[in-house]
Amino acid sequence: MLRKTSTGTWLPAWVPESTLVLSLLLIMCSFVQSCTVGYDTALLNALNIMPAYNNYFRLDAATTGLNTASIFIGGILGPIFAGMIADRLGRRPAMFWSSLIAILGVAMQTAAQNIATFVVGRIVIGFGASASGIAGGVYLSESFPSRFRAWGVGSLNDFYWIGAILAAGISLGTGTWATSWAWRVPSLIQGLFSLLCILILPFVPESSRWLQHQGYFDEARLAVAQTNANGNISDPVVLTIYQEIASALESDKECKSSIGEIFKDQILRRRFLIGTSVGPLSTVVGNLISLFYLGPELSIAGLTDSRAQLHINLVLNAWCLFCCLVGTYLVTSWGRRPTALVGQSLLTTCLFIIGGLTKVYADKGPNGTSNSLLYGNVVMIFLFQGFYSLAWTPLIYLYPTEVMNYRIRANGVAFSSFMLSSLTLLLVFIMPIALENIGWKMYIINGSWDVIVLLIVVFFWLETKGKTLEEVDAIFEKGRQHSNISNIEARRGK
């Protein structure tokens, strides 16, 4: 059923006419993975502090690592299929089915009576959340209004901290309960994000680039008009964007997207390696310690009260949300590469300082150190997480989708997510064992890796600020242009 809009065009009855309303819906249905994983991170951080959870499963260092890291087993499996499904079925169907799988995993985790069921449930959540994140990140980058893409896609991973704040707050409220519902209630609420995505999907259009690639040309043109000009197909900006999309996809038809073909082509290889570097680099910088094991981290720093640790968990997540919003502003106004360089430099410095302060406490013990050392360590943990949120949180979905072109975008984002989950699985599993055995040395080792990460950004990353997805091609392909109408923003003002 169609309806006539105020601009004289016809749209499906369920599609919002307002570009602003549609943009908000696009963000809300795409934020499932970041919210789910952010919620999960703060949830497990809180559960690892919570006596009711530890006593129920009778956890030691190894089983704590297994329970916490198991979501990333699913995070490894999801990307293997997610890119292919998003390319073949479409971005929206991929998000629907992955959200449904995540809800099934939440149900299993909540009802778990033993470690095995709990772990399997978390693997299923990881599968669904990672697949949803790949489809959602690609979908949002391809569908969001071009002039606001940096804000829209950059804020996608900011929802990580909204989910984290909700989990920390809910866990703080249930943390004093003596029964297993202390951890089951916050676990159950984790499924609401996927449910919300399923409810919103009927009200948003499919990716215009996917429609164009599949040969649905009229639908693709209409999708561009819906997301950029309130459904006005004759708008000059719509004509410009659509022409660039059509031209770019026509050029890409000759391009093979298999891994073998990508590595044979020098330009594609460069785009693939730069784009997929974001996931693994963002994982090894040291943030996983505070994300999943804040309790042990605070304990070896001298703060052992579980209630105080839960309060710090909540405040830390709120602080990170503020910092990632600042980071989203910076990547939009300042640029992707400068923001990454400054944030990475500062967080590396913080990590070495945390290692030094923790060593002092380990050498002198609780009786030989003052409260100022403890407070200083907590402050540095906050600063480290803040700089990470500023530099990496907005870039995880924004930068890969900009650097890679349509033919390799879905599979490239999937590979980046695969590497992120693989490294996270390894690091999260060994983290409690490492903290127990080498303590403060963990920070020094991680800080050394961070210097290497900084050098990779310095020498290999390129700036993509202020360009459409098709205009980024010119950076890699020496001036290639997909339309004879340049400067979209200038056209918008006419």
Secondary structure, DSSP 8 states (H G I E B T S, - for coil): -EEE-TTS-EEETTS-S-HHHHHHHHHHHH-HHHHHHHHHHHHHHHHHH-HHHHHHHT--HHHHHHHHHTHHHHHHHHHHHHHHHHHHT-HHHHHHHHHHHHHHHHHHHHH-SSHHHHHHHHHHHHHHHHHHHHHHHHHHHHHS-GGGHHHHHHHHTTHHHHHHHHHHHHHHHHTT-SSTHHHHHHHHHTTHHHHHHHHHGGGS---HHHHHHHT-HHHHHHHHHHHHSTT-TT-HHHHHHHHHHHHHHHHHTT---SHHHHHHSHHHHHHHHHHHTHHHHHHTTSHHHHHH-HHHHHHHHT---HHHHHHHHHHHHHHHHHHHHHHHHHHHHT-HHHHHHHHHHHHHHHHHHHHHHHHHHHHHTTTSS-HHHHHHHHHHHHHHHHHHHHHTTTHHHHHHHHHS-HHHHHHHHHHHHHHHHHHHHHHHHHHHHHHHHHTTHHHHHHHHHHHHHHHHHHHH----TT--TTTTHHHHTTS--S-S---HHHHHT-
